[in-house]
Amino acid sequence: MLEHRDPDCTGTWMLEPEEGGGRGRVCCPTCGASRPATLEATMAALKENLLSVQMIALGLTGRLP
């Protein structure tokens, strides 16, 4: 998982492309955390976003403990 600036942040990671076709950055608009969009960081952001979607779905269906 990627670290947010605030350990309680529940923001969603976004990929911000760099102008001119560069690699860009993986950013959380909620807490402002940002890091270069390496393959590892991008994959970690995707996994964290998917986990968040799963938790929301479990909560909506009453399956959270």
C-alpha positions as a Markdown table, in Angstrom:
| # | Residue | x | y | z |
|---|---|---|---|---|
| 1 | Met | 0.0 | 0.0 | 0.0 |
| 2 | Leu | 1.0 | 3.6 | -0.6 |
| 3 | Glu | 1.4 | 5.9 | 2.3 |
| 4 | His | -0.9 | 8.9 | 2.5 |
| 5 | Arg | 0.1 | 12.1 | 4.2 |
| 6 | Asp | -2.5 | 11.5 | 6.9 |
| 7 | Pro | -2.7 | 7.9 | 8.2 |
| 8 | Asp | -6.5 | 8.3 | 8.4 |
| 9 | Cys | -7.0 | 9.4 | 4.8 |
| 10 | Thr | -9.5 | 7.4 | 2.8 |
| 11 | Gly | -8.8 | 9.2 | -0.5 |
| 12 | Thr | -8.6 | 7.5 | -3.9 |
| 13 | Trp | -5.3 | 7.5 | -5.8 |
| 14 | Met | -5.2 | 9.1 | -9.2 |
| 15 | Leu | -2.7 | 9.1 | -12.0 |
| 16 | Glu | -1.7 | 12.6 | -13.1 |
| 17 | Pro | 0.1 | 12.5 | -16.5 |
| 18 | Glu | 3.1 | 14.7 | -17.0 |
| 19 | Glu | 2.9 | 17.2 | -19.7 |
| 20 | Gly | 5.1 | 16.2 | -22.7 |
| 21 | Gly | 4.4 | 12.5 | -22.3 |
| 22 | Gly | 6.5 | 11.9 | -19.2 |
| 23 | Arg | 5.8 | 9.2 | -16.6 |
| 24 | Gly | 3.5 | 11.4 | -14.4 |
| 25 | Arg | 2.6 | 11.0 | -10.8 |
| 26 | Val | 0.4 | 8.9 | -8.6 |
| 27 | Cys | -1.5 | 11.4 | -6.3 |
| 28 | Cys | -4.2 | 11.4 | -3.6 |
| 29 | Pro | -6.2 | 14.6 | -4.0 |
| 30 | Thr | -7.7 | 14.3 | -0.5 |
| 31 | Cys | -4.4 | 14.4 | 1.5 |
| 32 | Gly | -2.0 | 15.7 | -1.2 |
| 33 | Ala | 0.3 | 12.7 | -1.1 |
| 34 | Ser | 2.2 | 12.3 | -4.4 |
| 35 | Arg | 5.0 | 10.1 | -5.8 |
| 36 | Pro | 6.4 | 9.3 | -9.3 |
| 37 | Ala | 4.2 | 6.9 | -11.2 |
| 38 | Thr | 6.6 | 4.0 | -11.3 |
| 39 | Leu | 5.2 | 0.6 | -12.2 |
| 40 | Glu | 5.3 | -0.4 | -8.5 |
| 41 | Ala | 3.6 | 2.8 | -7.3 |
| 42 | Thr | 0.9 | 2.6 | -10.0 |
| 43 | Met | 0.1 | -1.1 | -9.2 |
| 44 | Ala | 0.0 | -0.3 | -5.5 |
| 45 | Ala | -2.4 | 2.5 | -6.1 |
| 46 | Leu | -4.7 | 0.3 | -8.3 |
| 47 | Lys | -4.7 | -2.4 | -5.6 |
| 48 | Glu | -5.6 | 0.1 | -2.9 |
| 49 | Asn | -8.4 | 1.6 | -5.0 |
| 50 | Leu | -9.8 | -1.9 | -5.7 |
| 51 | Leu | -9.7 | -2.8 | -2.0 |
| 52 | Ser | -11.6 | 0.4 | -1.3 |
| 53 | Val | -14.3 | -0.6 | -3.8 |
| 54 | Gln | -14.5 | -4.0 | -2.3 |
| 55 | Met | -14.9 | -2.6 | 1.3 |
| 56 | Ile | -17.7 | -0.3 | 0.1 |
| 57 | Ala | -19.5 | -3.2 | -1.6 |
| 58 | Leu | -19.2 | -5.4 | 1.5 |
| 59 | Gly | -20.5 | -2.5 | 3.6 |
| 60 | Leu | -23.5 | -1.9 | 1.4 |
| 61 | Thr | -24.4 | -5.6 | 1.4 |
| 62 | Gly | -24.1 | -6.0 | 5.1 |
| 63 | Arg | -21.2 | -8.4 | 4.9 |
| 64 | Leu | -18.6 | -6.5 | 7.0 |
| 65 | Pro | -18.0 | -7.9 | 10.4 |
